[in-house]
Amino acid sequence: MQGLAALLFPAVLMLFALAMEKVQARIDRHTVSADHVEEFLESADAGHVDTLAKEGFPAALDEFRSRRSRGESTPAAAAPLLDSPQRAS
């Protein structure tokens, strides 16, 4: 029995390490830096903030970048929202 465990343990350990590598790759893909947050907060409109609240920061940042790459500007109606932030009570 101990011989079987000695033979199987390295294989199980290798499979576990490969699985954890895939998990880490998914986590790294969704990691957001402070620079990304700063960029988003400086020029996000109401639609981007709604996406942030519903789907999380990576999805909101992707939407923000895709709109910016298409050349869409911030709508005039959303500009006052950026100038006067309000806290929720």
C-alpha positions in Angstrom: 0.0 0.0 0.0 2.8 2.4 0.8 4.5 1.6 -2.5 1.3 2.5 -4.4 1.0 5.8 -2.5 4.7 6.6 -3.2 4.0 6.0 -6.9 0.8 8.0 -7.1 1.7 10.9 -4.9 4.1 12.6 -7.5 1.5 12.2 -10.3 -1.3 13.7 -8.1 0.9 16.5 -7.1 1.8 17.3 -10.7 -1.9 17.3 -11.7 -2.7 19.6 -8.8 0.1 22.0 -9.8 -1.2 22.1 -13.4 -4.7 22.8 -12.2 -3.5 25.6 -9.9 -1.6 27.2 -12.8 -4.8 27.4 -14.8 -6.6 29.0 -11.9 -3.7 31.5 -11.5 -3.9 32.4 -15.2 -7.6 33.2 -14.9 -7.0 35.3 -11.8 -4.1 37.2 -13.5 -6.4 37.9 -16.5 -8.9 39.6 -14.2 -6.3 41.5 -12.1 -6.6 45.3 -12.2 -3.8 47.7 -11.3 -4.1 51.1 -9.6 -3.4 52.9 -12.9 -6.4 51.2 -14.5 -8.6 52.3 -11.7 -7.3 55.9 -11.9 -7.8 56.0 -15.7 -11.3 54.7 -15.3 -12.4 57.1 -12.6 -11.0 60.1 -14.4 -13.1 59.6 -17.6 -15.9 57.1 -17.0 -19.5 58.0 -17.7 -22.8 56.8 -16.2 -23.0 53.8 -18.4 -19.5 52.6 -17.4 -20.4 53.1 -13.7 -23.5 51.0 -14.2 -21.5 48.2 -15.7 -19.1 48.5 -12.8 -21.9 48.1 -10.3 -23.5 45.2 -12.2 -20.6 43.2 -13.6 -17.4 44.2 -11.8 -14.4 46.3 -12.6 -12.8 44.1 -15.4 -16.0 44.1 -17.5 -16.5 47.9 -17.0 -12.8 48.6 -17.9 -13.2 46.4 -21.1 -16.3 48.3 -22.1 -14.6 51.6 -21.3 -11.6 50.7 -23.5 -13.7 49.5 -26.4 -15.8 52.7 -26.4 -12.7 54.8 -26.2 -11.0 52.9 -29.1 -14.1 53.4 -31.3 -13.7 57.1 -30.6 -16.9 57.7 -28.7 -16.7 60.6 -26.3 -18.3 61.1 -22.9 -21.9 62.4 -23.4 -22.6 65.9 -22.2 -25.4 64.6 -19.9 -22.9 62.5 -17.9 -20.4 65.3 -17.4 -22.1 66.8 -14.4 -22.0 63.4 -12.7 -18.2 63.4 -13.0 -17.8 66.9 -11.6 -19.8 66.4 -8.4 -19.4 63.0 -6.8 -21.9 62.1 -4.1 -21.6 59.6 -1.4 -24.3 57.1 -0.7 -25.7 57.3 2.9 
